[in-house]
Amino acid sequence: MKKFLINVNGKSYEVEVEEIKDGGTVAEPRAAAPVPKPAAAPPPAPKPAAAAAPSAVPAGAATVTSPMPGTILAVNVKVGEAVKKGQVLCILEAMKMENEIMAAGDAVVASIEVSAGDAVNTGQVLIVLK
């Protein structure tokens, strides 16, 4: 048996290692050393606020959805406003980056489902266009 001192995450542990003889057999079986209990796990991160249920989408309307989870920094349009293809509808912050959410085509804003400061998930409806 050989003794070693092992440091793991700033804690020192004394361990004993048993040598195997030439024939591949163990000299004599021994009980395993007791393993210290791991530190208590940190409390789970709080879940983002649940988004309000989106209103019904009118027939013939197109929805603009969130491409990734994040936070809405700004909404740049108003209900009833005409928008052009490529116009920035809102700004979504995700992973410390500001992402511009743009109109896919010319349309009129039918409803806005989010406001600045809202946490959104992937696929969540942000704006409805008609």
Backbone as ProteinMPNN parsed JSONL, in Angstrom:
{"seq_chain_A": "MKKFLINVNGKSYEVEVEEIKDGGTVAEPRAAAPVPKPAAAPPPAPKPAAAAAPSAVPAGAATVTSPMPGTILAVNVKVGEAVKKGQVLCILEAMKMENEIMAAGDAVVASIEVSAGDAVNTGQVLIVLK", "coords_chain_A": {"N_chain_A": [[0.84, -1.183, 0.0], [0.487, 2.201, -0.794], [0.635, 5.55, 0.279], [-0.893, 8.607, -0.578], [-1.169, 12.153, -0.911], [-3.783, 14.039, -1.974], [-4.953, 16.925, -3.613], [-8.016, 18.483, -4.073], [-9.994, 20.886, -5.424], [-9.048, 22.734, -3.513], [-9.164, 21.283, -1.158], [-7.584, 18.883, 0.89], [-6.9, 15.429, 0.58], [-6.175, 12.311, 1.989], [-5.1, 9.423, 0.498], [-5.018, 5.877, -0.02], [-3.276, 3.624, -2.041], [-3.396, 0.522, -3.564], [-1.027, -1.885, -4.547], [-0.797, -3.983, -7.435], [0.033, -7.343, -7.827], [2.416, -9.182, -9.875], [0.986, -11.236, -11.263], [-1.449, -10.131, -11.791], [-3.28, -10.237, -9.806], [-4.761, -9.09, -6.804], [-3.012, -8.359, -3.829], [-4.268, -8.57, -1.252], [-7.673, -8.09, -0.591], [-9.06, -4.952, 0.367], [-10.995, -2.704, 2.33], [-12.614, 0.096, 0.836], [-11.465, 3.453, 1.072], [-13.098, 5.895, 3.106], [-15.231, 8.229, 1.503], [-15.343, 11.719, 1.392], [-18.287, 13.719, 1.967], [-19.851, 15.57, -0.642], [-19.827, 19.172, -0.966], [-22.672, 21.211, -0.146], [-24.98, 21.728, -2.75], [-25.262, 24.697, -4.769], [-28.07, 26.968, -4.547], [-30.751, 26.591, -6.931], [-30.857, 28.546, -9.965], [-33.003, 31.391, -10.31], [-36.039, 31.092, -12.161], [-36.881, 32.598, -15.33], [-39.378, 35.175, -15.567], [-42.678, 34.154, -16.247], [-44.115, 34.491, -19.418], [-46.877, 36.489, -20.493], [-49.883, 35.068, -21.771], [-50.131, 34.986, -25.273], [-52.254, 37.085, -27.279], [-55.031, 36.175, -29.397], [-54.163, 35.417, -32.754], [-54.924, 37.326, -35.564], [-56.726, 36.262, -38.55], [-54.817, 35.66, -41.453], [-52.669, 37.078, -40.543], [-49.203, 37.654, -39.716], [-46.741, 36.358, -37.55], [-44.108, 37.621, -35.52], [-41.498, 36.073, -34.096], [-39.435, 35.283, -31.23], [-36.053, 34.579, -31.821], [-34.348, 33.448, -30.015], [-33.752, 32.894, -26.453], [-33.999, 35.716, -24.282], [-33.869, 39.23, -23.366], [-36.13, 41.862, -23.864], [-35.049, 44.897, -25.024], [-35.926, 47.253, -26.272], [-38.888, 48.432, -27.9], [-39.627, 49.337, -31.062], [-41.82, 50.111, -32.574], [-45.352, 50.963, -33.04], [-48.764, 49.971, -32.373], [-50.745, 49.673, -35.24], [-49.021, 51.043, -36.872], [-47.416, 51.372, -40.022], [-45.014, 49.255, -41.448], [-41.887, 48.676, -43.116], [-40.161, 46.248, -45.172], [-37.37, 44.853, -43.539], [-37.243, 46.811, -41.601], [-36.428, 47.742, -38.267], [-38.035, 46.203, -35.661], [-37.928, 45.587, -32.939], [-35.53, 45.401, -30.201], [-33.586, 42.804, -29.071], [-31.912, 41.561, -26.34], [-29.468, 39.183, -25.924], [-27.265, 37.021, -24.419], [-25.431, 39.091, -23.809], [-25.438, 40.532, -26.161], [-26.875, 42.772, -28.521], [-29.629, 42.207, -30.469], [-31.192, 42.896, -33.487], [-34.531, 42.724, -34.286], [-36.217, 42.276, -37.166], [-38.68, 43.362, -39.633], [-40.135, 41.046, -41.86], [-41.34, 41.662, -44.184], [-43.313, 44.188, -45.954], [-45.857, 45.556, -43.927], [-48.532, 46.022, -41.494], [-48.553, 46.864, -38.095], [-50.271, 44.788, -36.03], [-50.541, 43.917, -33.37], [-48.689, 44.195, -30.301], [-46.889, 42.073, -28.405], [-45.06, 42.133, -26.344], [-43.069, 44.092, -24.037], [-40.582, 46.608, -23.255], [-37.996, 45.295, -21.257], [-39.127, 42.831, -20.745], [-38.673, 39.319, -20.276], [-38.021, 36.851, -22.647], [-38.703, 33.752, -24.376], [-37.344, 31.284, -26.667], [-39.068, 31.243, -29.725], [-41.291, 32.552, -28.756], [-44.06, 34.726, -29.292], [-43.536, 37.961, -30.427], [-44.386, 40.253, -31.889], [-47.293, 40.936, -33.816], [-48.081, 41.026, -37.175], [-50.023, 42.387, -39.893]], "CA_chain_A": [[0.0, 0.0, 0.0], [1.18, 3.48, -0.809], [-0.223, 6.662, 0.668], [-0.715, 9.833, -1.347], [-1.962, 13.3, -0.495], [-4.39, 14.587, -3.185], [-5.688, 18.183, -3.412], [-9.131, 18.659, -4.989], [-10.733, 22.114, -5.13], [-8.544, 23.358, -2.295], [-9.255, 20.387, -0.003], [-6.591, 17.811, 0.845], [-7.398, 14.105, 0.927], [-5.138, 11.293, 2.055], [-5.625, 8.209, -0.103], [-4.122, 4.739, -0.055], [-3.377, 2.897, -3.293], [-2.893, -0.823, -3.394], [-0.288, -2.384, -5.702], [-1.214, -5.278, -7.968], [1.198, -8.199, -8.024], [2.717, -9.533, -11.266], [-0.026, -12.104, -11.862], [-2.674, -9.384, -12.009], [-4.187, -10.398, -8.686], [-4.535, -8.162, -5.7], [-2.386, -9.034, -2.696], [-5.377, -8.896, -0.365], [-8.691, -7.058, -0.734], [-9.238, -4.059, 1.514], [-12.168, -1.83, 2.221], [-12.33, 1.391, 0.215], [-11.378, 4.579, 2.01], [-14.343, 6.676, 3.107], [-15.226, 9.388, 0.615], [-16.033, 12.824, 2.05], [-19.521, 14.141, 1.312], [-19.651, 16.809, -1.397], [-20.426, 20.371, -0.377], [-24.058, 21.427, -0.548], [-25.107, 22.36, -4.066], [-25.82, 26.04, -4.683], [-29.497, 26.966, -4.864], [-30.975, 26.735, -8.369], [-31.069, 29.915, -10.438], [-34.423, 31.672, -10.461], [-36.539, 30.965, -13.521], [-37.372, 33.865, -15.836], [-40.806, 35.395, -15.376], [-43.492, 33.558, -17.294], [-44.697, 35.504, -20.298], [-48.324, 36.479, -20.57], [-50.361, 34.321, -22.924], [-50.346, 35.89, -26.386], [-53.633, 37.213, -27.724], [-55.299, 35.411, -30.612], [-53.595, 36.004, -33.961], [-55.975, 37.483, -36.571], [-56.557, 35.488, -39.785], [-53.988, 36.329, -42.445], [-51.6, 37.835, -39.888], [-47.916, 36.975, -39.543], [-46.17, 36.621, -36.226], [-42.66, 37.762, -35.401], [-41.173, 35.348, -32.872], [-38.081, 35.421, -30.714], [-35.184, 33.516, -32.313], [-33.562, 32.908, -28.901], [-34.151, 33.476, -25.177], [-33.316, 36.966, -23.969], [-34.647, 40.316, -22.76], [-36.469, 42.929, -24.798], [-34.492, 46.187, -24.609], [-36.742, 48.343, -26.804], [-39.87, 48.154, -28.942], [-39.497, 50.524, -31.909], [-43.027, 50.349, -33.371], [-46.613, 51.1, -32.304], [-49.891, 49.304, -33.006], [-51.315, 50.449, -36.339], [-47.942, 51.637, -37.674], [-46.992, 50.646, -41.222], [-43.582, 48.969, -41.416], [-41.292, 48.23, -44.375], [-39.276, 45.088, -45.068], [-36.06, 45.165, -42.98], [-37.329, 47.809, -40.526], [-36.214, 47.16, -36.934], [-39.252, 46.22, -34.854], [-37.536, 45.63, -31.522], [-34.153, 45.004, -29.893], [-33.546, 41.673, -28.136], [-30.586, 41.313, -25.783], [-29.231, 37.775, -25.6], [-25.844, 36.738, -24.199], [-24.709, 40.375, -23.826], [-25.443, 41.096, -27.509], [-28.141, 43.358, -28.936], [-30.07, 41.634, -31.739], [-32.292, 43.632, -34.085], [-35.584, 41.883, -34.838], [-36.696, 43.075, -38.296], [-39.866, 42.94, -40.372], [-39.809, 40.203, -43.002], [-41.944, 42.274, -45.362], [-44.166, 45.344, -45.675], [-47.034, 45.145, -43.17], [-49.026, 46.939, -40.482], [-48.46, 46.243, -36.769], [-51.594, 44.457, -35.501], [-50.433, 43.938, -31.905], [-47.355, 44.041, -29.715], [-47.079, 41.119, -27.305], [-44.021, 42.308, -25.327], [-42.65, 45.47, -23.781], [-39.184, 46.705, -22.83], [-37.72, 44.672, -19.963], [-39.702, 41.483, -20.672], [-37.847, 38.153, -20.596], [-38.72, 36.04, -23.641], [-38.135, 32.452, -24.698], [-37.291, 30.964, -28.087], [-40.364, 30.952, -30.34], [-42.375, 33.352, -28.168], [-44.532, 35.773, -30.19], [-43.167, 39.312, -30.01], [-45.218, 41.23, -32.589], [-48.164, 40.381, -34.846], [-48.198, 41.924, -38.332], [-51.054, 41.974, -40.861]], "C_chain_A": [[0.876, 1.234, 0.0], [0.181, 4.56, -0.457], [0.144, 7.877, -0.165], [-1.604, 10.92, -0.751], [-2.444, 13.977, -1.78], [-5.141, 15.863, -2.815], [-6.75, 18.31, -4.493], [-9.913, 19.884, -4.541], [-10.33, 22.721, -3.79], [-8.635, 22.492, -1.045], [-8.249, 19.263, -0.186], [-7.215, 16.5, 1.313], [-6.21, 13.145, 0.948], [-5.752, 10.012, 1.511], [-4.558, 7.122, -0.059], [-4.374, 3.984, -1.347], [-2.706, 1.552, -3.108], [-2.21, -1.289, -4.676], [-0.824, -3.738, -6.12], [0.048, -6.083, -8.241], [1.313, -8.598, -9.488], [1.624, -10.353, -11.946], [-1.34, -11.383, -12.117], [-3.665, -9.544, -10.878], [-3.807, -9.414, -7.595], [-3.986, -8.951, -4.528], [-3.445, -9.456, -1.684], [-6.406, -7.774, -0.469], [-8.827, -6.239, 0.545], [-10.463, -3.202, 1.273], [-11.74, -0.493, 1.608], [-12.3, 2.473, 1.286], [-12.685, 5.356, 1.974], [-14.182, 7.926, 2.235], [-15.97, 10.529, 1.321], [-17.272, 13.228, 1.258], [-19.259, 15.437, 0.551], [-20.332, 17.978, -0.698], [-21.849, 20.518, -0.897], [-24.097, 22.169, -1.878], [-25.69, 23.761, -3.916], [-27.296, 26.015, -5.045], [-29.694, 27.178, -6.36], [-31.243, 28.18, -8.741], [-32.566, 30.164, -10.584], [-34.829, 31.583, -11.925], [-37.019, 32.326, -14.003], [-38.883, 33.962, -15.66], [-41.577, 34.793, -16.543], [-44.139, 34.661, -18.11], [-46.209, 35.373, -20.297], [-48.743, 35.718, -21.824], [-50.642, 35.29, -24.063], [-51.816, 35.941, -26.775], [-53.798, 36.425, -29.017], [-54.753, 36.156, -31.827], [-54.705, 36.114, -35.004], [-55.671, 36.653, -37.818], [-55.747, 36.303, -40.775], [-52.843, 37.129, -41.839], [-50.341, 36.985, -39.788], [-47.381, 37.32, -38.165], [-44.661, 36.756, -36.345], [-42.315, 37.139, -34.06], [-39.718, 35.556, -32.48], [-37.212, 34.275, -31.224], [-34.377, 32.829, -31.21], [-34.079, 33.489, -27.594], [-33.365, 34.757, -24.915], [-34.249, 37.954, -23.309], [-34.904, 41.384, -23.816], [-35.924, 44.241, -24.248], [-35.368, 47.345, -25.055], [-37.715, 47.803, -27.835], [-39.947, 49.433, -29.766], [-40.721, 50.851, -32.739], [-44.237, 50.483, -32.45], [-47.702, 50.354, -33.064], [-50.479, 50.24, -34.06], [-50.277, 51.078, -37.252], [-47.618, 50.754, -38.878], [-45.476, 50.466, -41.149], [-43.136, 48.449, -42.77], [-40.401, 47.019, -44.118], [-37.906, 45.541, -44.564], [-36.072, 46.215, -41.875], [-37.183, 47.116, -39.176], [-37.484, 47.332, -36.104], [-38.944, 46.331, -33.372], [-36.089, 45.167, -31.385], [-34.226, 43.928, -28.805], [-32.115, 41.494, -27.654], [-30.496, 39.842, -25.398], [-27.73, 37.573, -25.512], [-24.995, 38.001, -24.394], [-24.612, 40.997, -25.219], [-26.828, 41.64, -27.817], [-28.476, 42.847, -30.337], [-31.271, 42.426, -32.248], [-33.278, 42.638, -34.688], [-36.275, 42.728, -35.906], [-37.946, 42.489, -38.932], [-39.439, 42.144, -41.598], [-40.37, 40.781, -44.3], [-42.758, 43.487, -44.964], [-45.437, 44.861, -44.988], [-47.476, 46.283, -42.256], [-48.985, 46.196, -39.151], [-49.873, 46.045, -36.222], [-51.592, 44.475, -33.974], [-48.987, 43.734, -31.496], [-47.536, 43.217, -28.453], [-46.064, 41.272, -26.174], [-43.776, 43.794, -25.102], [-41.207, 45.449, -23.291], [-39.028, 46.112, -21.43], [-38.269, 43.258, -19.827], [-38.661, 40.425, -21.018], [-38.651, 37.295, -21.556], [-37.969, 34.738, -23.88], [-38.094, 32.266, -26.206], [-38.683, 30.63, -28.592], [-41.521, 31.76, -29.777], [-42.75, 34.471, -29.142], [-44.196, 37.135, -29.603], [-44.142, 40.337, -30.578], [-46.04, 40.495, -33.64], [-48.333, 41.435, -35.923], [-49.332, 41.439, -39.225], [-50.85, 42.714, -42.157]], "O_chain_A": [[1.881, 1.301, 0.708], [-0.984, 4.493, -0.849], [1.317, 8.148, -0.424], [-2.65, 10.639, -0.166], [-1.632, 14.435, -2.584], [-5.878, 15.89, -1.83], [-6.442, 18.254, -5.683], [-10.431, 19.927, -3.425], [-11.184, 23.17, -3.025], [-8.222, 22.928, 0.03], [-8.08, 18.749, -1.292], [-7.953, 16.459, 2.298], [-5.36, 13.159, 0.057], [-6.791, 9.56, 1.991], [-3.359, 7.404, -0.061], [-5.52, 3.73, -1.718], [-1.603, 1.453, -2.571], [-2.748, -1.109, -5.769], [-1.25, -4.539, -5.288], [1.011, -5.573, -8.814], [0.384, -8.367, -10.262], [1.375, -10.153, -13.135], [-2.274, -12.002, -12.628], [-4.785, -9.042, -10.969], [-2.661, -8.974, -7.498], [-4.428, -10.067, -4.255], [-3.489, -10.627, -1.305], [-6.028, -6.603, -0.437], [-8.722, -6.764, 1.654], [-10.897, -3.011, 0.137], [-10.629, -0.02, 1.845], [-13.026, 2.406, 2.278], [-13.312, 5.463, 0.921], [-13.139, 8.581, 2.237], [-17.09, 10.339, 1.793], [-17.307, 13.098, 0.034], [-18.531, 16.305, 1.033], [-21.286, 17.799, 0.059], [-22.185, 20.006, -1.965], [-23.342, 23.116, -2.099], [-26.519, 23.995, -3.037], [-27.733, 25.129, -5.779], [-28.897, 27.867, -6.996], [-31.783, 28.949, -7.946], [-33.316, 29.256, -10.941], [-34.065, 31.951, -12.817], [-37.508, 33.129, -13.208], [-39.577, 32.947, -15.612], [-41.164, 34.915, -17.696], [-44.646, 35.641, -17.564], [-46.751, 34.282, -20.123], [-48.028, 35.727, -22.826], [-51.311, 36.304, -23.862], [-52.541, 34.958, -26.618], [-52.812, 36.054, -29.654], [-54.867, 37.379, -31.916], [-55.364, 35.119, -35.308], [-54.51, 36.37, -38.115], [-55.967, 37.505, -40.921], [-52.114, 37.799, -42.571], [-50.404, 35.755, -39.777], [-47.55, 38.439, -37.68], [-44.022, 36.094, -37.162], [-42.77, 37.603, -33.015], [-38.886, 35.952, -33.296], [-37.588, 33.112, -31.079], [-33.794, 31.767, -31.429], [-34.789, 34.495, -27.62], [-32.196, 34.861, -25.289], [-35.286, 37.58, -22.761], [-34.004, 41.76, -24.567], [-36.286, 44.657, -23.147], [-35.542, 48.314, -24.316], [-37.417, 46.847, -28.551], [-40.29, 50.492, -29.241], [-40.678, 51.784, -33.542], [-44.176, 50.17, -31.261], [-47.576, 50.128, -34.268], [-50.684, 51.428, -33.814], [-50.629, 51.599, -38.31], [-47.554, 49.531, -38.757], [-44.746, 51.404, -40.829], [-43.927, 47.844, -43.494], [-39.946, 46.793, -42.997], [-37.337, 46.498, -45.091], [-35.034, 46.488, -41.272], [-37.741, 46.041, -38.959], [-37.947, 48.449, -35.873], [-39.604, 47.068, -32.639], [-35.503, 44.619, -32.318], [-34.848, 44.122, -27.761], [-31.205, 41.298, -28.46], [-31.328, 39.324, -24.653], [-27.002, 37.921, -26.442], [-23.965, 37.967, -25.067], [-23.796, 41.892, -25.439], [-27.836, 41.051, -27.427], [-27.701, 43.034, -31.275], [-32.252, 42.607, -31.527], [-32.897, 41.803, -35.509], [-36.852, 43.771, -35.598], [-38.239, 41.301, -38.798], [-38.495, 42.52, -42.293], [-39.92, 40.424, -45.389], [-42.886, 43.79, -43.778], [-46.034, 43.871, -45.411], [-46.878, 47.359, -42.242], [-49.346, 45.02, -39.089], [-50.59, 47.016, -35.979], [-52.526, 44.985, -33.354], [-48.178, 43.179, -32.239], [-48.254, 43.62, -27.537], [-46.192, 40.608, -25.145], [-44.222, 44.638, -25.88], [-40.675, 44.392, -22.952], [-39.825, 46.391, -20.534], [-37.912, 42.551, -18.884], [-37.864, 40.607, -21.939], [-39.831, 37.034, -21.317], [-36.769, 34.633, -23.625], [-38.74, 33.011, -26.942], [-39.4, 29.838, -27.981], [-42.638, 31.656, -30.284], [-41.876, 35.091, -29.746], [-44.518, 37.433, -28.453], [-44.662, 41.184, -29.851], [-45.56, 39.557, -34.275], [-48.68, 42.582, -35.642], [-49.587, 40.238, -39.316], [-51.607, 42.517, -43.107]]}, "name": "protein", "num_of_chains": 1, "seq": "MKKFLINVNGKSYEVEVEEIKDGGTVAEPRAAAPVPKPAAAPPPAPKPAAAAAPSAVPAGAATVTSPMPGTILAVNVKVGEAVKKGQVLCILEAMKMENEIMAAGDAVVASIEVSAGDAVNTGQVLIVLK"}
